[in-house]
Amino acid sequence: MLRCVRNLECAAFVGAMEAGNRSQVSTQALREIPRAASGTQTPDTQPLVLRVQLVVVAVALFIAFVLGALAPAKGTVLAAMALPEWNDGIQPYSAEVEAFAGRIATGFGVRHSVALEFSPWILEASQRQQLAPELLAGLVLTESSFRKNVTSSVGAIGPAQIRPDYWSQFCGTADLSDPEENIYCGAQILAHYIERCGGEACALSAYNIGPYSVKQQAGDRYVAKVGRWREALESAPDFNAPRRVSDGIGVADTIVVPEAVRSTEVSASLPLLPLPSESISL
């Protein structure tokens, strides 16, 4: 307990103490009043308030976007449009390959499995070089009878009977034993001769006997033979597969050979045609 020696001194000291307490209380109160009036949050509540504000803004923007997308623009008319119909005249590539293989089988008298193997090669090669696929197919039939591993006495190989020492570099391939690459190269050579000669007959003759050969009769026979096969293929029915009949044991392929092909004295019973003896390839 505070003891004062003099009453006046005690009164003065107590008064000073009370005045000091009032000053501290007033200062603290003054500090709290502006914070309460301004609504300032404590640091712990600020992230929550910020999240709420962001959510409100995002919802408002989403609603505005939806309303703008649904509402038609001023001066425009909404109309339903139908999708274009499929053009049945354009066949998928697989159907085109199958149809051409059927024509090769019926027009040339080869097995359907062989025709189906050669069909995409001939179609793609002829498309690359802008040739008629029937012309290229007639050339392959005349050269090799659709045989993949045949070699002539002069070293020509493959379905298109190409001499690698002459044409490998020209065709840009090192493997002319590959039947697919062989047919591509044959189409490239034929297109080159057509551009050089200006016509298919001259190009076919040059393909067979060479551009400077004097064996013109052999070249003419070659051109006529390829032409007959081409006509036979062009007139062949567009079947996807050969007709099949029962032979009493199982089901066998029956090849229908057109009359134009029979005139060339080729037996329809042979699965593959013999290699023409008069064909002299480059």
C-alpha positions as CSV (number, residue, x, y, z in Angstrom):
1,M,0.0,0.0,0.0
2,L,1.2,3.4,-0.9
3,R,1.9,5.6,2.0
4,C,2.1,9.3,1.7
5,V,4.0,11.5,4.1
6,R,2.0,14.4,3.3
7,N,-1.6,14.4,2.3
8,L,-1.0,16.9,-0.4
9,E,1.7,14.8,-2.0
10,C,-0.6,11.7,-1.8
11,A,-3.4,13.5,-3.4
12,A,-1.2,14.8,-6.2
13,F,0.3,11.3,-6.8
14,V,-3.0,9.5,-7.0
15,G,-4.4,12.1,-9.3
16,A,-1.5,11.7,-11.6
17,M,-1.9,7.9,-11.7
18,E,-5.6,8.2,-12.5
19,A,-4.9,10.7,-15.2
20,G,-2.3,8.3,-16.7
21,N,-4.7,5.3,-16.8
22,R,-7.4,7.4,-18.5
23,S,-4.9,8.5,-21.1
24,Q,-4.0,4.8,-22.0
25,V,-7.6,3.8,-22.2
26,S,-8.4,6.7,-24.5
27,T,-5.5,6.0,-26.8
28,Q,-6.4,2.3,-27.2
29,A,-10.1,3.2,-27.8
30,L,-9.1,5.7,-30.5
31,R,-7.0,3.1,-32.2
32,E,-9.9,0.6,-32.4
33,I,-12.5,3.1,-33.6
34,P,-11.2,3.6,-37.2
35,R,-10.6,-0.1,-37.7
36,A,-14.2,-0.9,-36.7
37,A,-15.6,2.0,-38.8
38,S,-13.7,1.1,-42.0
39,G,-14.5,-2.7,-41.8
40,T,-10.9,-3.7,-42.2
41,Q,-10.6,-7.5,-41.7
42,T,-7.9,-9.2,-39.8
43,P,-5.2,-11.1,-41.8
44,D,-6.9,-14.4,-41.0
45,T,-10.1,-13.5,-42.8
46,Q,-8.7,-11.9,-45.9
47,P,-8.1,-15.1,-48.0
48,L,-11.7,-16.3,-47.5
49,V,-13.1,-12.9,-48.6
50,L,-10.9,-12.9,-51.7
51,R,-12.1,-16.4,-52.7
52,V,-15.7,-15.4,-52.3
53,Q,-15.2,-12.4,-54.5
54,L,-13.5,-14.4,-57.2
55,V,-16.3,-17.0,-57.2
56,V,-18.9,-14.2,-57.6
57,V,-17.0,-12.7,-60.5
58,A,-16.6,-16.1,-62.2
59,V,-20.3,-16.9,-61.9
60,A,-21.2,-13.5,-63.3
61,L,-18.9,-13.9,-66.3
62,F,-20.2,-17.4,-67.0
63,I,-23.9,-16.3,-67.0
64,A,-23.0,-13.4,-69.3
65,F,-21.3,-15.8,-71.7
66,V,-24.2,-18.2,-71.8
67,L,-26.7,-15.5,-72.4
68,G,-24.6,-14.1,-75.2
69,A,-24.2,-17.4,-76.9
70,L,-27.9,-18.4,-76.7
71,A,-29.2,-15.0,-77.8
72,P,-29.0,-14.6,-81.6
73,A,-27.1,-11.6,-82.9
74,K,-29.1,-8.7,-84.1
75,G,-30.1,-9.0,-87.7
76,T,-29.2,-12.7,-88.0
77,V,-31.5,-15.7,-88.6
78,L,-30.9,-19.2,-87.2
79,A,-31.6,-21.9,-89.7
80,A,-31.0,-25.7,-89.6
81,M,-28.8,-27.2,-92.3
82,A,-28.7,-30.8,-93.5
83,L,-25.5,-32.7,-93.9
84,P,-24.4,-33.5,-97.5
85,E,-25.4,-37.0,-98.7
86,W,-22.7,-39.6,-99.4
87,N,-21.7,-39.8,-103.0
88,D,-22.3,-43.4,-103.9
89,G,-20.3,-42.9,-107.1
90,I,-17.1,-42.6,-105.2
91,Q,-15.9,-46.0,-104.0
92,P,-13.7,-46.5,-101.0
93,Y,-10.2,-47.6,-101.9
94,S,-10.7,-51.1,-100.5
95,A,-13.8,-51.6,-102.7
96,E,-12.0,-50.2,-105.7
97,V,-9.1,-52.7,-105.1
98,E,-11.6,-55.6,-104.7
99,A,-13.6,-54.6,-107.9
100,F,-10.4,-54.3,-110.0
101,A,-9.1,-57.6,-108.7
102,G,-12.4,-59.2,-109.8
103,R,-12.0,-57.8,-113.2
104,I,-8.5,-59.1,-113.5
105,A,-9.5,-62.5,-112.4
106,T,-12.4,-62.8,-114.9
107,G,-10.7,-60.9,-117.7
108,F,-7.3,-62.5,-117.6
109,G,-8.1,-65.9,-116.1
110,V,-5.8,-65.7,-113.1
111,R,-6.6,-66.8,-109.6
112,H,-8.6,-64.3,-107.6
113,S,-6.0,-64.5,-104.7
114,V,-3.3,-63.5,-107.2
115,A,-5.4,-60.7,-108.7
116,L,-6.2,-59.4,-105.3
117,E,-2.5,-59.2,-104.4
118,F,-1.6,-57.4,-107.6
119,S,-4.6,-55.1,-107.8
120,P,-3.5,-52.4,-105.3
121,W,0.0,-52.3,-106.8
122,I,-1.3,-51.7,-110.3
123,L,-3.9,-49.2,-109.2
124,E,-1.4,-47.1,-107.2
125,A,1.3,-47.3,-109.8
126,S,-1.0,-46.2,-112.6
127,Q,-2.4,-43.4,-110.5
128,R,1.1,-42.2,-109.7
129,Q,2.1,-42.1,-113.4
130,Q,-1.3,-41.1,-114.7
131,L,-1.7,-44.3,-116.7
132,A,-4.8,-46.4,-117.4
133,P,-4.8,-49.3,-114.9
134,E,-6.0,-51.6,-117.7
135,L,-3.0,-50.7,-119.8
136,L,-0.5,-51.4,-116.9
137,A,-2.3,-54.6,-116.0
138,G,-2.1,-55.7,-119.7
139,L,1.6,-55.0,-119.7
140,V,2.2,-57.0,-116.5
141,L,0.2,-59.9,-117.9
142,T,2.2,-59.9,-121.2
143,E,5.5,-59.6,-119.5
144,S,5.2,-62.1,-116.6
145,S,1.7,-63.6,-116.5
146,F,1.5,-62.1,-113.0
147,R,4.5,-64.0,-111.7
148,K,6.6,-62.3,-109.1
149,N,9.9,-64.3,-109.3
150,V,10.5,-64.7,-113.0
151,T,13.8,-63.8,-114.8
152,S,14.3,-63.6,-118.5
153,S,17.3,-64.7,-120.5
154,V,18.6,-61.1,-120.7
155,G,18.3,-60.5,-116.9
156,A,14.9,-58.8,-116.7
157,I,13.2,-59.6,-113.4
158,G,9.9,-59.3,-111.7
159,P,6.3,-58.8,-112.8
160,A,7.2,-55.9,-115.2
161,Q,10.4,-57.6,-116.4
162,I,12.9,-54.8,-115.7
163,R,16.6,-54.9,-116.0
164,P,18.1,-53.6,-112.8
165,D,21.4,-52.6,-114.5
166,Y,19.4,-50.2,-116.8
167,W,16.6,-48.9,-114.6
168,S,17.4,-49.1,-110.9
169,Q,18.9,-45.6,-110.7
170,F,16.2,-44.2,-113.0
171,C,13.4,-45.5,-110.7
172,G,15.2,-44.6,-107.5
173,T,15.0,-48.1,-106.1
174,A,17.7,-50.7,-105.2
175,D,15.3,-53.7,-104.8
176,L,13.6,-54.4,-108.1
177,S,13.1,-58.0,-106.8
178,D,10.3,-56.6,-104.7
179,P,7.2,-57.1,-106.9
180,E,5.5,-53.9,-105.7
181,E,8.5,-51.8,-106.4
182,N,9.0,-53.6,-109.7
183,I,5.5,-52.6,-110.9
184,Y,6.0,-49.1,-109.8
185,C,9.2,-48.9,-111.8
186,G,7.6,-50.4,-114.8
187,A,4.9,-47.8,-114.7
188,Q,7.5,-45.1,-114.4
189,I,9.4,-46.4,-117.4
190,L,6.2,-46.6,-119.5
191,A,5.2,-43.1,-118.6
192,H,8.7,-41.9,-119.5
193,Y,8.4,-43.5,-123.0
194,I,4.9,-42.1,-123.5
195,E,6.2,-38.6,-122.7
196,R,9.2,-39.2,-125.0
197,C,7.3,-40.8,-127.9
198,G,4.0,-39.0,-127.6
199,G,1.8,-42.1,-127.8
200,E,1.1,-45.4,-126.1
201,A,1.9,-47.6,-129.1
202,C,5.4,-46.2,-129.5
203,A,5.9,-46.3,-125.7
204,L,4.9,-50.0,-125.5
205,S,7.2,-50.9,-128.4
206,A,10.1,-49.1,-126.8
207,Y,9.4,-50.8,-123.5
208,N,9.6,-54.2,-125.2
209,I,12.4,-53.9,-127.8
210,G,14.0,-50.5,-126.9
211,P,13.7,-47.1,-128.5
212,Y,16.5,-47.7,-131.0
213,S,15.8,-51.3,-132.0
214,V,15.2,-52.4,-135.6
215,K,13.0,-55.3,-134.6
216,Q,9.8,-53.4,-135.4
217,Q,7.7,-56.5,-136.1
218,A,8.4,-57.9,-132.6
219,G,7.5,-54.5,-131.2
220,D,4.2,-54.4,-133.2
221,R,3.2,-57.9,-132.0
222,Y,3.9,-56.8,-128.4
223,V,1.7,-53.7,-128.8
224,A,-1.1,-55.8,-130.3
225,K,-0.9,-58.3,-127.5
226,V,-1.0,-55.7,-124.7
227,G,-3.9,-54.1,-126.5
228,R,-5.9,-57.3,-126.6
229,W,-5.4,-57.9,-122.9
230,R,-6.4,-54.3,-122.2
231,E,-9.6,-54.6,-124.1
232,A,-10.4,-57.9,-122.4
233,L,-10.0,-56.3,-119.0
234,E,-12.0,-53.2,-120.0
235,S,-14.9,-55.4,-121.1
236,A,-14.7,-57.8,-118.1
237,P,-17.6,-57.8,-115.7
238,D,-17.1,-55.7,-112.5
239,F,-17.2,-58.7,-110.1
240,N,-15.7,-58.5,-106.7
241,A,-14.8,-62.1,-106.8
242,P,-15.1,-65.0,-109.3
243,R,-18.2,-67.1,-109.3
244,R,-18.1,-70.2,-107.2
245,V,-19.7,-73.6,-107.9
246,S,-19.7,-76.9,-106.1
247,D,-17.5,-79.6,-107.6
248,G,-19.1,-82.4,-105.5
249,I,-16.3,-82.2,-102.9
250,G,-16.0,-78.6,-101.9
251,V,-16.3,-75.2,-103.5
252,A,-14.0,-74.2,-106.3
253,D,-13.4,-71.0,-108.2
254,T,-14.8,-70.9,-111.7
255,I,-13.1,-68.3,-114.0
256,V,-15.2,-67.0,-116.8
257,V,-12.9,-66.0,-119.8
258,P,-14.3,-63.5,-122.3
259,E,-14.5,-64.4,-126.0
260,A,-11.8,-61.8,-126.8
261,V,-9.4,-63.7,-124.5
262,R,-10.2,-67.1,-125.9
263,S,-9.3,-65.9,-129.4
264,T,-5.7,-65.7,-128.2
265,E,-5.7,-69.5,-127.7
266,V,-5.3,-69.3,-123.9
267,S,-6.8,-72.2,-121.9
268,A,-9.2,-71.1,-119.2
269,S,-8.2,-74.0,-117.1
270,L,-4.6,-72.7,-116.5
271,P,-4.3,-70.7,-113.3
272,L,-1.5,-68.6,-114.8
273,L,-0.7,-67.8,-118.4
274,P,2.7,-68.8,-119.9
275,L,5.3,-66.1,-120.4
276,P,5.2,-65.0,-124.0
277,S,8.2,-66.2,-125.9
278,E,8.4,-63.2,-128.2
279,S,8.6,-60.7,-125.3
280,I,12.0,-59.1,-125.3
281,S,12.1,-56.8,-122.4
282,L,14.6,-54.1,-121.6
